Amino acid sequence: MSEKETEVRKEEKQKKPKKNRRAYLNDFQLQDDGGYVYKGTIYSYQGDWPEAQKNMRVLCAMLAVLAVIAGLIPSSGMMNTFYVILPYAAELTLSALLIYEALKLTMQDGNIREYIYKKTFEHIQGRFFLLFVTSAMCMVGEIVHLLFNWFMNHSLERIGFSLLFIAVQALIFGTVSGFNRQQQAMKFEKMKNS
């Protein structure tokens, strides 16, 4: 690389504005008493906020309970099959992240600061899709494991647990679907905080 190319790259790097993770702190203004007040953009919920909070918290509780129950079921696929265990591990992690973000959102009073809105509400949609995929992968993996055992060994060991695991995964899929509907029904209006 020539010196000229090196200089051009340095100039390009200097021209690009750096993305600052803490840029939202500029929205806080120092008051005369020494405290800070948020003066940035607010997203105001359009509707019955206590009802939306309750629905989100119920869905969080359902998802948490179902995700833990699925991990405690000793189905044959969960005992020794990577194509069931790995999607379940991803599902459990994504469930925890979704629950954290949903609870962080519902801790607000209906007027949500922009940086919280962007880190919670806007990220939730991606979590739904990944949870749909991982719960479907768990169900399909368990079914494949059952069929493989049947064709290879003519045995259906732990079939009751396997069917229970599949049912719980279907309930997780339904709960995430309910979460998705609730999130799509939530409408926020962007306004400047004065």
Accessible surface in RSA format (square Angstrom, percent):
REM  Atomic radii and reference values for relative SASA: ProtOr
REM  Chains: A
REM  Algorithm: Lee & Richards
REM  Probe-radius: 1.40
REM  Slices: 20
REM RES _ NUM      All-atoms   Total-Side   Main-Chain    Non-polar    All polar
REM                ABS   REL    ABS   REL    ABS   REL    ABS   REL    ABS   REL
RES MET A   1   154.22  79.9  69.71  46.1  84.51 201.2  72.52  61.7  81.70 108.2
RES SER A   2    60.25  50.9  47.50  63.4  12.75  29.4  51.51 109.7   8.74  12.2
RES GLU A   3   141.32  81.1 134.31 101.6   7.01  16.7  54.94 106.3  86.38  70.5
RES LYS A   4   159.24  77.7 154.67  94.9   4.58  10.9  99.97  90.0  59.27  63.1
RES GLU A   5    94.14  54.0  91.28  69.1   2.86   6.8  34.97  67.6  59.17  48.3
RES THR A   6    52.96  37.7  52.37  53.1   0.58   1.4  42.62  57.3  10.33  15.6
RES GLU A   7    98.21  56.4  96.85  73.3   1.36   3.2  31.91  61.7  66.31  54.1
RES VAL A   8    68.64  45.2  68.57  62.1   0.07   0.2  68.63  59.6   0.02   0.0
RES ARG A   9   133.52  56.1 132.75  67.7   0.77   1.8  36.31  49.6  97.21  58.9
RES LYS A  10   125.36  61.2 123.71  75.9   1.65   3.9  70.42  63.4  54.94  58.5
RES GLU A  11    92.10  52.9  90.97  68.8   1.13   2.7  28.00  54.2  64.10  52.3
RES GLU A  12    94.51  54.3  92.17  69.7   2.34   5.6  32.10  62.1  62.41  51.0
RES LYS A  13   155.25  75.7 144.31  88.5  10.94  26.1  88.54  79.7  66.70  71.1
RES GLN A  14   150.09  83.9 117.14  85.6  32.95  78.4  46.52  99.0 103.57  78.6
RES LYS A  15   162.58  79.3 132.93  81.6  29.65  70.6  90.37  81.3  72.21  76.9
RES LYS A  16   148.14  72.3 140.14  86.0   8.00  19.0  85.32  76.8  62.83  66.9
RES PRO A  17   126.80  92.4  99.60  90.8  27.20  98.9 110.14  90.9  16.66 103.5
RES LYS A  18   192.60  94.0 163.79 100.5  28.81  68.6 112.19 101.0  80.41  85.6
RES LYS A  19   201.04  98.1 168.03 103.1  33.02  78.6 117.99 106.2  83.05  88.5
RES ASN A  20    94.42  65.1  76.26  73.7  18.16  43.7  22.94  55.2  71.48  69.1
RES ARG A  21   197.16  82.8 178.68  91.1  18.48  44.0  80.68 110.3 116.48  70.6
RES ARG A  22   137.46  57.7 133.59  68.1   3.87   9.2  35.05  47.9 102.42  62.1
RES ALA A  23    47.52  43.7  42.32  65.3   5.20  11.8  42.80  60.3   4.72  12.5
RES TYR A  24    50.35  23.5  42.55  24.2   7.81  20.3  21.71  16.3  28.64  35.3
RES LEU A  25    89.70  50.0  80.40  57.5   9.30  23.4  80.66  56.6   9.04  24.3
RES ASN A  26   124.75  86.0  97.12  93.9  27.64  66.5  31.74  76.4  93.01  89.9
RES ASP A  27    41.92  29.4  37.74  37.6   4.18   9.9   4.18   9.8  37.74  37.6
RES PHE A  28    46.06  23.0  32.93  20.4  13.13  34.2  32.93  20.0  13.13  37.6
RES GLN A  29    94.64  52.9  91.35  66.8   3.29   7.8  24.23  51.6  70.41  53.4
RES LEU A  30   115.42  64.3  87.20  62.4  28.22  70.9  87.20  61.2  28.22  75.9
RES GLN A  31    65.64  36.7  57.14  41.8   8.51  20.3  14.89  31.7  50.75  38.5
RES ASP A  32   161.61 113.2 121.79 121.2  39.82  94.2  44.06 103.7 117.55 117.2
RES ASP A  33   128.84  90.2  85.90  85.5  42.94 101.5  52.06 122.5  76.78  76.6
RES GLY A  34    47.94  59.1   0.00   N/A  47.94  59.1  29.13  80.0  18.81  42.1
RES GLY A  35    32.79  40.4   0.00   N/A  32.79  40.4  31.21  85.7   1.57   3.5
RES TYR A  36   147.51  68.9 116.23  66.1  31.29  81.4  76.86  57.8  70.65  87.1
RES VAL A  37    62.14  40.9  58.54  53.0   3.60   8.7  62.14  54.0   0.00   0.0
RES TYR A  38     8.82   4.1   4.45   2.5   4.38  11.4   4.24   3.2   4.59   5.7
RES LYS A  39    60.15  29.3  56.56  34.7   3.59   8.6  23.19  20.9  36.96  39.4
RES GLY A  40     1.20   1.5   0.00   N/A   1.20   1.5   1.20   3.3   0.00   0.0
RES THR A  41    19.59  13.9  18.88  19.1   0.71   1.7   2.01   2.7  17.58  26.6
RES ILE A  42    21.50  12.2  21.50  16.0   0.00   0.0  21.50  15.5   0.00   0.0
RES TYR A  43    19.92   9.3  19.92  11.3   0.00   0.0  11.34   8.5   8.58  10.6
RES SER A  44    17.70  15.0  17.70  23.6   0.00   0.0   0.16   0.3  17.53  24.6
RES TYR A  45    32.98  15.4  17.65  10.0  15.33  39.9   1.49   1.1  31.49  38.8
RES GLN A  46    84.29  47.1  65.32  47.7  18.97  45.2  32.78  69.8  51.51  39.1
RES GLY A  47    60.76  74.9   0.00   N/A  60.76  74.9  32.41  88.9  28.36  63.5
RES ASP A  48    89.32  62.6  73.89  73.5  15.43  36.5  37.72  88.8  51.60  51.5
RES TRP A  49    21.50   8.6  20.27   9.8   1.23   2.9  20.27  10.8   1.23   2.0
RES PRO A  50    90.70  66.1  84.01  76.6   6.69  24.3  85.31  70.4   5.39  33.5
RES GLU A  51    76.76  44.1  73.86  55.9   2.90   6.9  31.29  60.5  45.47  37.1
RES ALA A  52     3.03   2.8   1.21   1.9   1.81   4.1   2.63   3.7   0.39   1.0
RES GLN A  53    30.63  17.1  30.36  22.2   0.28   0.7   2.77   5.9  27.86  21.1
RES LYS A  54   115.33  56.3 110.25  67.6   5.08  12.1  71.34  64.2  43.99  46.9
RES ASN A  55    46.27  31.9  43.75  42.3   2.52   6.1   9.49  22.8  36.78  35.6
RES MET A  56     0.12   0.1   0.12   0.1   0.01   0.0   0.12   0.1   0.00   0.0
RES ARG A  57    97.43  40.9  92.42  47.1   5.01  11.9  38.20  52.2  59.23  35.9
RES VAL A  58    78.57  51.7  75.49  68.3   3.09   7.4  78.47  68.2   0.10   0.3
RES LEU A  59    24.91  13.9  24.91  17.8   0.00   0.0  24.91  17.5   0.00   0.0
RES CYS A  60     3.38   2.6   2.89   3.2   0.49   1.2   3.02   7.6   0.37   0.4
RES ALA A  61    57.12  52.5  48.24  74.4   8.88  20.2  56.86  80.1   0.26   0.7
RES MET A  62    86.60  44.8  81.54  54.0   5.06  12.1  71.10  60.4  15.51  20.5
RES LEU A  63     0.00   0.0   0.00   0.0   0.00   0.0   0.00   0.0   0.00   0.0
RES ALA A  64    38.64  35.5  34.75  53.6   3.88   8.8  38.60  54.4   0.04   0.1
RES VAL A  65    85.56  56.3  81.39  73.7   4.17  10.1  85.56  74.3   0.00   0.0
RES LEU A  66    22.71  12.6  22.71  16.2   0.00   0.0  22.71  15.9   0.00   0.0
RES ALA A  67     1.79   1.6   1.79   2.8   0.00   0.0   1.79   2.5   0.00   0.0
RES VAL A  68    82.79  54.5  79.42  71.9   3.37   8.1  81.79  71.1   1.00   2.7
RES ILE A  69    69.35  39.5  69.06  51.5   0.29   0.7  69.29  49.9   0.06   0.2
RES ALA A  70     0.00   0.0   0.00   0.0   0.00   0.0   0.00   0.0   0.00   0.0
RES GLY A  71    30.72  37.9   0.00   N/A  30.72  37.9   6.99  19.2  23.73  53.1
RES LEU A  72   134.47  74.9 111.66  79.9  22.81  57.3 115.29  81.0  19.18  51.6
RES ILE A  73    10.15   5.8   6.76   5.0   3.39   8.2   8.42   6.1   1.73   4.7
RES PRO A  74    45.45  33.1  42.18  38.5   3.27  11.9  45.45  37.5   0.00   0.0
RES SER A  75     0.00   0.0   0.00   0.0   0.00   0.0   0.00   0.0   0.00   0.0
RES SER A  76     3.45   2.9   1.55   2.1   1.89   4.4   2.69   5.7   0.76   1.1
RES GLY A  77     0.00   0.0   0.00   N/A   0.00   0.0   0.00   0.0   0.00   0.0
RES MET A  78    27.96  14.5  14.63   9.7  13.33  31.7  14.63  12.4  13.33  17.7
RES MET A  79   104.50  54.1  76.64  50.7  27.85  66.3  67.89  57.7  36.60  48.5
RES ASN A  80   116.02  80.0  82.08  79.3  33.93  81.7  35.26  84.8  80.76  78.1
RES THR A  81     8.72   6.2   6.45   6.5   2.28   5.4   7.46  10.0   1.26   1.9
RES PHE A  82   143.45  71.8 137.06  84.9   6.38  16.6 139.97  84.9   3.47   9.9
RES TYR A  83    72.21  33.7  65.55  37.3   6.66  17.3  60.00  45.1  12.21  15.0
RES VAL A  84     0.00   0.0   0.00   0.0   0.00   0.0   0.00   0.0   0.00   0.0
RES ILE A  85    64.12  36.5  64.12  47.8   0.00   0.0  64.12  46.2   0.00   0.0
RES LEU A  86   112.64  62.7 108.17  77.4   4.47  11.2 108.61  76.3   4.03  10.8
RES PRO A  87     8.63   6.3   4.82   4.4   3.81  13.8   8.39   6.9   0.24   1.5
RES TYR A  88    20.96   9.8  20.96  11.9   0.00   0.0  17.58  13.2   3.38   4.2
RES ALA A  89    48.36  44.5  43.31  66.8   5.05  11.5  46.99  66.2   1.37   3.6
RES ALA A  90    41.37  38.0  32.57  50.3   8.81  20.0  40.53  57.1   0.85   2.2
RES GLU A  91     0.00   0.0   0.00   0.0   0.00   0.0   0.00   0.0   0.00   0.0
RES LEU A  92    72.46  40.4  72.05  51.5   0.41   1.0  72.05  50.6   0.41   1.1
RES THR A  93    79.67  56.7  74.50  75.5   5.17  12.3  53.96  72.5  25.72  38.9
RES LEU A  94    22.17  12.3  22.17  15.9   0.00   0.0  22.17  15.6   0.00   0.0
RES SER A  95     1.40   1.2   1.40   1.9   0.00   0.0   1.39   3.0   0.02   0.0
RES ALA A  96    60.47  55.6  50.07  77.3  10.40  23.7  56.43  79.5   4.04  10.7
RES LEU A  97    73.21  40.8  72.69  52.0   0.52   1.3  73.17  51.4   0.03   0.1
RES LEU A  98     0.00   0.0   0.00   0.0   0.00   0.0   0.00   0.0   0.00   0.0
RES ILE A  99    27.55  15.7  27.55  20.5   0.00   0.0  27.55  19.8   0.00   0.0
RES TYR A 100   132.31  61.8 128.10  72.9   4.21  11.0 100.89  75.8  31.42  38.7
RES GLU A 101    12.41   7.1  12.41   9.4   0.00   0.0   4.28   8.3   8.13   6.6
RES ALA A 102     0.06   0.1   0.03   0.0   0.03   0.1   0.06   0.1   0.00   0.0
RES LEU A 103    59.21  33.0  59.12  42.3   0.09   0.2  59.21  41.6   0.00   0.0
RES LYS A 104    68.56  33.4  63.67  39.1   4.89  11.6  36.76  33.1  31.80  33.9
RES LEU A 105     0.00   0.0   0.00   0.0   0.00   0.0   0.00   0.0   0.00   0.0
RES THR A 106     0.29   0.2   0.29   0.3   0.00   0.0   0.29   0.4   0.00   0.0
RES MET A 107   133.67  69.2 103.48  68.5  30.19  71.9  84.02  71.4  49.64  65.8
RES GLN A 108    40.96  22.9  35.29  25.8   5.67  13.5   3.59   7.6  37.36  28.3
RES ASP A 109   110.07  77.1  81.59  81.2  28.48  67.3  45.53 107.2  64.54  64.4
RES GLY A 110     6.06   7.5   0.00   N/A   6.06   7.5   5.32  14.6   0.74   1.6
RES ASN A 111    75.59  52.1  67.36  65.1   8.23  19.8  10.82  26.0  64.78  62.6
RES ILE A 112     0.00   0.0   0.00   0.0   0.00   0.0   0.00   0.0   0.00   0.0
RES ARG A 113    83.93  35.2  83.93  42.8   0.00   0.0   6.24   8.5  77.69  47.1
RES GLU A 114    32.74  18.8  32.74  24.8   0.00   0.0   4.49   8.7  28.25  23.1
RES TYR A 115    43.79  20.4  37.91  21.6   5.87  15.3  30.26  22.7  13.53  16.7
RES ILE A 116    16.48   9.4  16.17  12.0   0.31   0.8  16.48  11.9   0.00   0.0
RES TYR A 117    24.19  11.3  24.19  13.8   0.00   0.0   1.48   1.1  22.71  28.0
RES LYS A 118    93.75  45.7  91.71  56.3   2.04   4.9  45.35  40.8  48.40  51.6
RES LYS A 119   100.75  49.2  95.79  58.8   4.96  11.8  61.72  55.6  39.03  41.6
RES THR A 120     0.92   0.7   0.92   0.9   0.00   0.0   0.92   1.2   0.00   0.0
RES PHE A 121    18.72   9.4  18.63  11.5   0.09   0.2  18.63  11.3   0.09   0.3
RES GLU A 122    90.13  51.7  65.25  49.4  24.89  59.3  30.12  58.3  60.01  49.0
RES HIS A 123    91.50  50.0  83.95  58.3   7.56  19.3  57.07  58.8  34.44  40.1
RES ILE A 124     0.00   0.0   0.00   0.0   0.00   0.0   0.00   0.0   0.00   0.0
RES GLN A 125    75.91  42.4  75.37  55.1   0.54   1.3  49.77 105.9  26.14  19.8
RES GLY A 126    42.13  52.0   0.00   N/A  42.13  52.0  37.95 104.1   4.18   9.4
RES ARG A 127    49.03  20.6  49.03  25.0   0.00   0.0   0.00   0.0  49.03  29.7
RES PHE A 128     0.56   0.3   0.56   0.3   0.00   0.0   0.56   0.3   0.00   0.0
RES PHE A 129   132.06  66.1 130.49  80.8   1.57   4.1 131.68  79.8   0.38   1.1
RES LEU A 130    80.13  44.6  80.12  57.3   0.01   0.0  80.12  56.3   0.01   0.0
RES LEU A 131     0.00   0.0   0.00   0.0   0.00   0.0   0.00   0.0   0.00   0.0
RES PHE A 132    41.72  20.9  41.08  25.4   0.64   1.7  41.33  25.1   0.39   1.1
RES VAL A 133    56.46  37.2  52.35  47.4   4.11   9.9  56.30  48.9   0.17   0.4
RES THR A 134    11.74   8.3  11.74  11.9   0.00   0.0  11.74  15.8   0.00   0.0
RES SER A 135     0.04   0.0   0.04   0.0   0.00   0.0   0.00   0.0   0.04   0.1
RES ALA A 136    35.19  32.4  34.89  53.8   0.30   0.7  35.19  49.6   0.00   0.0
RES MET A 137    96.76  50.1  90.61  60.0   6.16  14.7  81.94  69.7  14.82  19.6
RES CYS A 138     0.00   0.0   0.00   0.0   0.00   0.0   0.00   0.0   0.00   0.0
RES MET A 139    35.53  18.4  35.53  23.5   0.00   0.0  24.20  20.6  11.32  15.0
RES VAL A 140    88.32  58.1  87.99  79.7   0.33   0.8  88.32  76.7   0.00   0.0
RES GLY A 141     5.46   6.7   0.00   N/A   5.46   6.7   5.16  14.2   0.30   0.7
RES GLU A 142     0.00   0.0   0.00   0.0   0.00   0.0   0.00   0.0   0.00   0.0
RES ILE A 143    74.83  42.6  74.83  55.7   0.00   0.0  74.83  53.9   0.00   0.0
RES VAL A 144    70.84  46.6  69.59  63.0   1.25   3.0  70.09  60.9   0.76   2.1
RES HIS A 145    18.68  10.2  18.68  13.0   0.00   0.0  14.53  15.0   4.15   4.8
RES LEU A 146    16.65   9.3  16.43  11.8   0.21   0.5  16.63  11.7   0.02   0.1
RES LEU A 147    92.63  51.6  92.46  66.1   0.17   0.4  92.63  65.1   0.00   0.0
RES PHE A 148   113.10  56.6 109.16  67.6   3.94  10.3 112.57  68.3   0.53   1.5
RES ASN A 149    16.97  11.7  16.97  16.4   0.00   0.0   0.94   2.3  16.03  15.5
RES TRP A 150   108.03  43.4 108.03  52.3   0.00   0.0  86.23  46.0  21.80  35.4
RES PHE A 151   139.71  69.9 122.75  76.0  16.96  44.1 122.83  74.5  16.88  48.3
RES MET A 152   124.18  64.3  96.55  63.9  27.62  65.8  71.92  61.1  52.26  69.2
RES ASN A 153    97.36  67.1  71.68  69.3  25.68  61.8  20.65  49.7  76.71  74.1
RES HIS A 154   132.10  72.2 111.25  77.3  20.84  53.3  80.87  83.3  51.23  59.6
RES SER A 155    42.68  36.1  37.65  50.2   5.03  11.6  37.11  79.0   5.57   7.8
RES LEU A 156    71.48  39.8  53.92  38.6  17.56  44.1  54.84  38.5  16.64  44.8
RES GLU A 157    99.41  57.1  88.01  66.6  11.40  27.1  34.33  66.4  65.08  53.1
RES ARG A 158    99.16  41.6  80.19  40.9  18.98  45.2  25.05  34.2  74.12  44.9
RES ILE A 159    68.78  39.1  67.58  50.3   1.20   2.9  67.58  48.7   1.20   3.3
RES GLY A 160    48.10  59.3   0.00   N/A  48.10  59.3  37.82 103.8  10.28  23.0
RES PHE A 161    93.65  46.9  91.82  56.9   1.83   4.8  92.03  55.8   1.62   4.6
RES SER A 162     0.00   0.0   0.00   0.0   0.00   0.0   0.00   0.0   0.00   0.0
RES LEU A 163    99.48  55.4  94.52  67.6   4.95  12.5  94.93  66.7   4.55  12.2
RES LEU A 164    90.41  50.3  85.85  61.4   4.55  11.4  89.56  62.9   0.85   2.3
RES PHE A 165     0.00   0.0   0.00   0.0   0.00   0.0   0.00   0.0   0.00   0.0
RES ILE A 166    31.22  17.8  31.22  23.3   0.00   0.0  31.22  22.5   0.00   0.0
RES ALA A 167    49.52  45.5  42.15  65.1   7.36  16.7  48.43  68.2   1.09   2.9
RES VAL A 168     7.94   5.2   7.94   7.2   0.00   0.0   7.94   6.9   0.00   0.0
RES GLN A 169     0.00   0.0   0.00   0.0   0.00   0.0   0.00   0.0   0.00   0.0
RES ALA A 170    50.51  46.4  40.71  62.8   9.80  22.3  42.27  59.5   8.24  21.8
RES LEU A 171   102.33  57.0  99.86  71.4   2.47   6.2 101.02  70.9   1.31   3.5
RES ILE A 172     0.00   0.0   0.00   0.0   0.00   0.0   0.00   0.0   0.00   0.0
RES PHE A 173    79.54  39.8  79.52  49.3   0.02   0.1  79.54  48.2   0.00   0.0
RES GLY A 174    38.01  46.9   0.00   N/A  38.01  46.9  31.41  86.2   6.59  14.8
RES THR A 175     7.16   5.1   2.19   2.2   4.97  11.8   3.63   4.9   3.53   5.3
RES VAL A 176     0.02   0.0   0.02   0.0   0.00   0.0   0.02   0.0   0.00   0.0
RES SER A 177    29.17  24.6  29.03  38.7   0.14   0.3   8.90  18.9  20.27  28.4
RES GLY A 178    13.84  17.1   0.00   N/A  13.84  17.1  10.70  29.4   3.13   7.0
RES PHE A 179     0.00   0.0   0.00   0.0   0.00   0.0   0.00   0.0   0.00   0.0
RES ASN A 180    27.67  19.1  27.67  26.7   0.00   0.0   0.43   1.0  27.25  26.3
RES ARG A 181   152.58  64.1 146.50  74.7   6.07  14.5  71.89  98.2  80.69  48.9
RES GLN A 182    28.06  15.7  23.86  17.4   4.21  10.0   5.88  12.5  22.18  16.8
RES GLN A 183    15.27   8.5  14.36  10.5   0.91   2.2   0.02   0.0  15.25  11.6
RES GLN A 184   100.23  56.0  88.75  64.9  11.48  27.3  34.83  74.1  65.39  49.6
RES ALA A 185    70.65  65.0  46.01  71.0  24.64  56.1  55.64  78.3  15.02  39.8
RES MET A 186     6.39   3.3   0.17   0.1   6.22  14.8   0.17   0.1   6.22   8.2
RES LYS A 187   123.31  60.2 121.72  74.7   1.59   3.8  86.11  77.5  37.19  39.6
RES PHE A 188    33.85  16.9   1.63   1.0  32.21  83.8   1.63   1.0  32.21  92.2
RES GLU A 189    86.15  49.5  83.55  63.2   2.59   6.2  27.82  53.8  58.32  47.6
RES LYS A 190   125.77  61.4 102.38  62.8  23.38  55.7  55.86  50.3  69.91  74.5
RES MET A 191    80.98  41.9  73.10  48.4   7.88  18.8  50.69  43.1  30.28  40.1
RES LYS A 192   150.05  73.2 123.76  75.9  26.29  62.6  93.11  83.8  56.94  60.7
RES ASN A 193    44.00  30.3  36.30  35.1   7.69  18.5   3.73   9.0  40.27  38.9
RES SER A 194   122.45 103.5  83.32 111.2  39.14  90.2  63.87 136.0  58.59  82.1
END  Absolute sums over single chains surface
CHAIN  1 A    12158.4      10479.8       1678.6       7592.5       4565.9
END  Absolute sums over all chains
TOTAL         12158.4      10479.8       1678.6       7592.5       4565.9
